[in-house]
Amino acid sequence: MANQAGTGSMFEVEQHIVYPAHGVGRVTAVEVQEVADMKLEVYVVAFEQDKLILRVPTAKAKSSGMRSLASTKVVGDAIKTLGGRARIKRTMWSRRAQEYEAKINSGDLISIAEVVRDLHRADDQPDQSYSERQLYESALDRMARELAVVENIEHTEAVARLSQSLAQRAA
């Protein structure tokens, strides 16, 4: 892959990527910046949903977990994961919450789908706690953003599609 700077970096300018801690972003430029008298090539990544600009050193992009969007096969596998049985460990909520947070921030679409599946509540089930709801919504949003970009659909349509997959499981 080539980019504007012509240095043979891994990601192209205007390419959508996934950064584990922030979700789907878009590489807007590859710049060379001087830091402590050293030249450093960085990807400039914009996350429109968070109004955030991140600069990731090109040499550290892979080790930071930055990756290309999931393939349609991986997206399909993630949606299938939503249809499976919830696997809720019998550990304290604080420990499970940490594990869910780690899965969300891993950037792995299948892991995020597992969080959505495990924390989803059907209408006839008891309400979630505030922290459960926050984790669920965070995972659902992260998954929907990647689905929307991969399938070139609106975010709301992606959320509706994921909700439909979850509802089919409950039926």
SULVEN-V63915 format. One record per backbone hydrogen bond with DSSP energy under -0.5 kcal/mol. NH is the residue of the N-H (numbers start at 0). CO is the residue of the C=O. E is the energy in kcal/mol with one decimal. If there is no record, write none. Layout:
NH;CO;E  NH;CO;E
This chain:
5;2;-1.0  13;26;-4.2  14;11;-1.6  16;24;-2.7  17;66;-3.0  18;22;-2.8  19;17;-0.5  21;18;-1.7  22;18;-3.1  24;16;-2.5  25;45;-2.3  26;14;-2.7  27;25;-0.6  27;43;-3.3  28;43;-1.1  30;41;-2.5  32;30;-0.6  32;39;-3.2  34;32;-0.6  34;37;-3.0  37;34;-1.4  39;32;-3.2  41;30;-3.3  42;55;-3.3  43;28;-3.0  44;42;-0.7  44;53;-3.5  45;25;-2.8  46;51;-3.1  47;45;-0.6  49;46;-0.9  50;46;-0.9  50;47;-0.8  51;46;-1.8  53;44;-3.1  55;42;-2.3  55;53;-0.6  56;54;-0.5  57;40;-2.5  59;56;-1.4  60;56;-0.7  60;57;-0.7  63;59;-1.9  64;61;-1.4  65;60;-1.7  66;17;-2.4  68;15;-0.7  74;70;-2.4  75;71;-2.3  76;72;-2.5  77;73;-2.4  78;74;-2.2  79;75;-2.2  80;76;-2.0  81;77;-1.2  82;78;-0.7  82;79;-1.0  83;80;-1.4  87;85;-0.7  88;86;-0.6  90;88;-1.0  95;91;-2.2  96;92;-3.4  97;93;-1.7  98;94;-2.0  99;95;-2.8  100;96;-2.6  101;97;-2.4  102;98;-2.2  103;99;-2.5  104;100;-2.5  105;101;-0.5  105;102;-0.7  106;102;-0.5  106;103;-1.0  108;106;-0.6  111;107;-2.3  112;108;-2.2  113;109;-2.0  114;110;-1.6  115;111;-2.2  116;112;-2.8  117;113;-2.8  118;114;-2.2  119;115;-1.2  124;121;-1.9  132;128;-2.6  133;129;-2.3  134;130;-2.2  135;131;-2.7  136;132;-2.8  137;133;-2.3  138;134;-2.5  139;135;-2.9  140;136;-2.5  141;137;-2.3  142;138;-2.5  143;139;-2.7  144;140;-2.4  145;141;-1.5  146;142;-2.5  147;143;-2.8  148;144;-1.8  149;145;-2.8  150;146;-2.6  151;147;-0.5  152;147;-2.2  157;153;-2.0  158;154;-2.5  159;155;-2.2  160;156;-2.2  161;157;-2.3  162;158;-2.7  163;159;-2.2  164;160;-1.9  165;161;-2.1  166;162;-2.3  167;163;-2.1  168;164;-1.2  169;165;-1.4  170;166;-1.4
